[in-house]
């Protein structure tokens, strides 16, 4: 699939920029494709994680809340925030 090749190229980019007093460095940038029923087990990161839902939907489960992220939406997971993602009724997902 062409999206997989594009995802490999995205992960090779060296993206760094400053916004006033904020320095941003993108550590990892990829397309994630999930089909049918799937689960990404509970985990955390040492940096912010930006999620953009390009197509489909997923359920996001935090220790303190749960919500559905849908196509065209994004959410940000802060460092140390445990989270889990899973399919919504077998709906396919493309996320950046």
N, C-alpha and C positions, 0 to 999 in steps of 0.2 A: 504494500500500500504506500502511496506517495507521502502520506502524512507521516509515516514512520521515518522515511528518509529526511523529511523536513525537520522532524523532531531531533534526529541525530545532529543535524546542522545547527539547530538552535542551541543544543547543549554545548557546542564548541565556541559559542560567542563569548567575548569578554566584554560584558556590559557593566559600566561604572559611570555614575553621574552624581552631581551635587545639586541640591535644591535648598538654597539659603543655608541653614545650619544643619542640613541633613545630607549625609553621604550614603549613597545607595550603591551596593554591589550585588549583582545578580549571580548567585552561586550555581544555580542549576535552572535551566529553562527547557521544558519539553512538552510534548503533546502526550496525553495519556488517553488511551482508547480502551474502553471496557464494554464488553457485549454480554447480554443475558444477565444471569444472576451472578453477583460478585461481591466481595467484601475486602476492604483494606483494613486490617486489624488495627486496634488502638495503638497509637505511637505518638511521639513528640519529636520536636526539632530544636536545635540550639539557635535558630534564626527565624525570622518571620517567613511564613509561607503564603504566597498569593495564589489564589485559585480563581480561574475564570472558566465558567461553564460555557463552552462554545455550542454544544448540542446535547440534548437529553436532560437528565436530572439525576441527582444523587441525594441520599439522606446523609447528613453530617451529624455525628453524635459526639458531643463534648461531655465532660464530667458534669457540667452545670446546665446544659441545654441541648436541644435537638432541633434541627430544621431541615427543610428541603431546599437545596440550591438548584435552580433551573436555568435553562438556556438564556444567555445574555446577562446573567448575574455573576458577581464575584464576591468572595469573602476572604478575609485575612485571618490566618491563624498565628497568634503571637508565640514567641519562644517559650518553651516549657508547657504549652497548652496541649494536653492529651486530646487526641481526636481520632475518630474512626469514620470511614466512609463505606456506604453500601448502596447497592442498586435499589431503585424504586420500581417495584413490579416488573422487573426484568428489562427495564428501559435501557437502551444503549447510551453511552456517555462518551463525549469528547471534551477533555478538560486541558487547559494550559496552565 
